[in-house]
Each structure stands twice: as structure tokens, then as C-alpha cells.
């Protein structure tokens, strides 16, 4: 079998066409992303929410606000206090 590619050309193509090396590149990227995510645990978490409650028709029509739907807004802040744990 004759190969028309030189050794230098093969070595240049090797990193591009080797699936095992690509796998290691992806694993490295995953670990770097995990490190960056772990660094962000020192920041507070903010959560915003909106919820609605459908009450349906009024049970007692003469009562104020009976049968009106309710909208609830919420804000949650988680502050990391245990720095040593991280």
C-alpha cells in the first residue's frame, strides 16, 4: 500500500482527526466551566417570581373583592454566609 502523504502532513492532521484528542478537549472545557461555576457560588442568588391564583366566580357576590383573581410577586435573595465551606 502506497501512501502519498508525508509524515509531517500526517502529524498536522492528527490532532484534527483524532476523536480521542477531541474528547479530551471537551473534557477540559467541561472542567474549566465547572471551575468558573464554582467561583460564582460566592455571589448571592436572586430569584424573582410572579404567580397568579384563579379564584373563579364569586361565592358571595356582596363581599368586596370576592371572585377577583390574585397576582403575587416574590423576590428571594440567598446570601452565602459560610465562606469556609467553599
N, C-alpha and C positions, 0 to 999 in steps of 0.2 A: 504494500500500500504506500503510495507516494503522497506526501503532504507538501503543499506549495506555500505553507505559512512558516515564517521563520520563528525561532524561539522567542525573540523579542516581541513579535506581534502576539504570540500566544500569551506571554506574560502580561501584556497590556490588556488583553481581552479577558483574562482570568477573573479579575475582580467583578467585572460587569456581568459575567455569565455564570458565576458560581452561586447556586441557591443557598448553600450553607453560609457563605460570607454575607449574603443579603439578609439571612435570618439573624446573624449576629448584629448587623447594623440595626435591624428593627428592635432586637432585644436591648441594645444600647440606648436607642431612642426612648423606649418604654421606661427604662430605669432612670434616665435623665428627667423625663416627665414626672415620674414618681417623686424624685427628689425635689423638683420645683413645687409640686403639690404639697409635699410635707412642709416646706418652708412657709407656705401660706396658712398653716394651722395656727400661727401666732396672731393672725388677724381676727377681729371679731366677725361673726356671721350675722348677716342681716337677712331677715325673711319678711316679705310683705305678702299680705293675703286679703282677698275680698271674697265674701261668701254671701249668698242670698238664701233666704228662707221663704218658701212659698206657703202662705197660710191658707189660701183658698178663700171661699166666700165667708162673710161674717156670720158667726154663730149667733151673736147678739147684735142686731143692727143698730141699736141706740147707743152702744158703748163707743167711746172715742177711739179711733184708730183700729177698731176691730175689723179684721179681714184684710188689712194692708200688709203687703209683703215687706220683709225686713232685709236690710243690707248691712252687713257687718264688715268693717275694715280692721285689720290687725297688723301690728308690727312686732317682730321678735328680734331681740339682739342677744346673741350668745357671746359673752366675753370670756376669753381663756384666762383663768386665774392661775392654774398650776403650770408654771413655766418649766419647773424641773422635770415634769413628766415627759416633756417633749425633748 
